[in-house]
Amino acid sequence: MEGGSPEAIWERWSLPMYLAQRRYWTDHPPVQWLVQAYFKIPAKKTPRPPRSGDAPSTPQRPVDWSLLEEKQENGR
């Protein structure tokens, strides 16, 4: 089967291909899941999003838009 994230599958796969890939993922879980199950390590919880007062309103680094413009000009 082709690799890839479940989120990107809908763009290029048919429903039978998606179901076959889900069966593969069920039969062959990632090694990390096996290790966590064997050693009984609890799954990591997603941290809460930062409060609006904690998050910076501007990016940490300036955004370089020239790279995006170059890709659009080249047709990529």
Secondary structure, DSSP 8 states (H G I E B T S, - for coil): -----HHHHHHH--HHHHHHHHHHHHHS--HHHHHHHHHT-----------TTTS-SS-SS---THHHHHHHHHT-
